[in-house]
Every structure is written in structure tokens, then in C-alpha cells.
Amino acid sequence: MEEKRKHPRTEINQPAYVSSGGSVMSCMVRNISPEGAAIDVENPAYVPPNFRLVMADDSTVYECRIAWIQKNRIGVTFVDAP
């Protein structure tokens, strides 16, 4: 499969949180790049199309949009805050 990303992903295993509309769900960031990330969640059905990804270690916040879902892994694209 041809790599389509502009930036290579950095493999990490860091805890984070999916935050949207006052609800928060824990997740694990598996890899990240300047343009997106792959996260593992317990149940992707509860993750909205757009949300904030908050890193647990340093509270960095990314505005995200879901790009794809495969089982419990979600690929997200970082979007600029409005």
C-alpha cells in the first residue's frame, strides 16, 4: 500500500482524552504527526466526528476530525480551531 501522508507518523503510546460537548473518554495515542494521529478507544461508536484530543502528560489540545475507523482504532486529522 502506498504511503499517502505528507509527514511520517511517530510511534508513541501515550494516554490522552477525547473531549466533546462536556463528555470525556480516555484513549491511547498510538502514533502522531503534525497533521494527524491514530488513537485506540474502547468503543468508537461514542466518538463524535469532531472532537478535542487532550494529551494526558502535558495537556496539549488538538482539534480533530475522524478520517477513518478500523475496529477500536481511529485515524484523525488535526484541523485548525475556528
C-alpha positions as CSV (number, residue, x, y, z in Angstrom):
1,M,0.0,0.0,0.0
2,E,1.4,3.4,-1.0
3,E,2.1,5.9,1.8
4,K,-0.1,9.0,1.2
5,R,0.9,11.0,4.3
6,K,2.9,14.2,3.9
7,H,4.6,13.7,7.3
8,P,5.7,10.4,8.8
9,R,4.0,9.2,11.9
10,T,6.0,8.9,15.2
11,E,5.1,5.8,17.1
12,I,4.1,6.7,20.7
13,N,1.9,5.0,23.3
14,Q,0.6,7.9,25.4
15,P,-2.6,8.3,27.3
16,A,-5.0,11.0,26.2
17,Y,-8.7,12.0,26.3
18,V,-11.4,12.5,23.7
19,S,-13.3,15.6,24.8
20,S,-16.5,16.8,23.2
21,G,-19.6,18.6,24.5
22,G,-18.7,18.2,28.1
23,S,-18.0,14.4,27.9
24,V,-14.6,12.9,28.2
25,M,-13.4,9.5,27.2
26,S,-9.9,8.0,27.8
27,C,-7.9,6.8,24.8
28,M,-4.4,5.8,23.8
29,V,-2.5,7.7,21.1
30,R,-0.5,5.1,19.1
31,N,1.1,7.4,16.6
32,I,1.2,11.1,15.8
33,S,2.4,13.5,13.1
34,P,2.0,17.3,12.6
35,E,-1.2,16.6,10.6
36,G,-2.9,13.7,12.5
37,A,-2.8,10.7,14.8
38,A,-4.1,7.2,15.4
39,I,-5.9,6.6,18.7
40,D,-7.3,3.5,20.3
41,V,-10.6,3.8,22.1
42,E,-12.8,1.3,23.9
43,N,-15.9,2.0,21.7
44,P,-15.5,4.1,18.6
45,A,-19.4,4.5,18.4
46,Y,-19.2,7.0,21.2
47,V,-16.6,9.3,19.5
48,P,-18.2,12.2,17.6
49,P,-17.0,13.2,14.1
50,N,-15.2,16.3,15.5
51,F,-13.6,16.4,19.0
52,R,-10.7,17.7,21.0
53,L,-7.8,15.3,21.7
54,V,-6.2,16.3,25.1
55,M,-2.8,14.7,25.8
56,A,-2.6,13.4,29.4
57,D,1.0,14.2,30.0
58,D,1.2,17.9,29.0
59,S,-2.5,18.9,28.3
60,T,-1.7,19.7,24.7
61,V,-5.0,20.1,22.8
62,Y,-5.7,19.1,19.2
63,E,-8.9,19.9,17.3
64,C,-9.6,16.6,15.4
65,R,-11.8,15.2,12.7
66,I,-12.2,11.5,12.2
67,A,-10.6,10.3,8.9
68,W,-11.2,6.5,9.4
69,I,-12.2,3.9,11.9
70,Q,-10.9,0.3,12.0
71,K,-12.2,-1.8,14.9
72,N,-11.1,0.2,18.0
73,R,-8.6,2.4,16.2
74,I,-9.5,5.8,14.9
75,G,-7.4,7.9,12.5
76,V,-7.8,11.6,13.0
77,T,-6.8,14.7,11.1
78,F,-5.9,17.8,13.0
79,V,-8.0,20.8,12.0
80,D,-7.5,24.4,12.8
81,A,-9.7,25.8,15.5
82,P,-12.5,28.1,14.2
